[in-house]
Amino acid sequence: MPYAFEIYKDRVGEFRVRFKAPNGEKMFSSEGYSSKAAANNAIKSILKNGPGAAVVDNTKAAKTAAKTPAKKAAKKKKRA
């Protein structure tokens, strides 16, 4: 089975979209939508906008932010 979008209903009756790999692994799942049409629109939006989307790595920003002089001083103060 190739990669696929799957629309399903969750426990509270909302429609959700999940993206599955060929091995059946769930790669991501969407928020809940009140209608199936809204879930389909989410898929269309991902297909349209996804290929050009930027990758934002917030883990690098978090490491850099922790090394600012103000943060170092605050850590030093806590240790004392």
N, C-alpha and C positions, 0 to 999 in steps of 0.2 A: 504494500500500500504506500503511495507517495505521501509527501507532506499534505496536510489537510486542515482546513478550518472546520470546526464542529460546533454547531449551535445546540445547546441543551438547556433544560429548565433546572434551576437550582431548587433547594429545599423550600424556599419561600415563594416559588413560582415565577421568579424573574428569569428572563432569557440571558444566557451568557455565551460567550464565544471562547473556545479554546483552540490553540494551534498545536497540532500533534505531529511528531516526527514519524518517519516510516516504521520505526520499531515500536510505535504506540506510545512513546514517552510524551507527556504533556510538556510543551515548551513554555507556554504562557496562557493565562486566562484573563478575560476581560472583567470589567465591572458588570453589574446586573442592569438589564434593560427591561422596561415595562412591556415592550412589544417585540415580536420577532422581526418586524421591519427595521426597527432600530438596531437590532443585532446585525442584520444584514448590511445596514449602512456603515456600521463599525468595520466590518470586513472590507467593504468597498473603500473606505477611507485608508485602511492599512495598506491595501494593495496600491492605491493611488499615491499616497504620501510616504510610505515606508522606504522605498528604494533610495530616495534622496535625503532621508532623515539623518541628522548628525548623531554621533555617538558621544554622549556626555559621561565622562568617568568621574564621578563625585568622590571616589576613593582617593584619587590623587590630590584633589582640592582639600580634603580633610587632613591628609598628612601634612601638606604645606601649611595649612592654617594652624596646626598644632605647634609649628616651629617658630611662630612669630614671637618677637621679644616680649610682648605683653603676656602671652600665654606661658612662656618660660618663667617669667617673673612670678606669675600667679602660682604655678606649680611649685616653685622654689619656696614661696611664702607658706604654702600648705604643708610642706615637709618640715618646716622649722617649728 
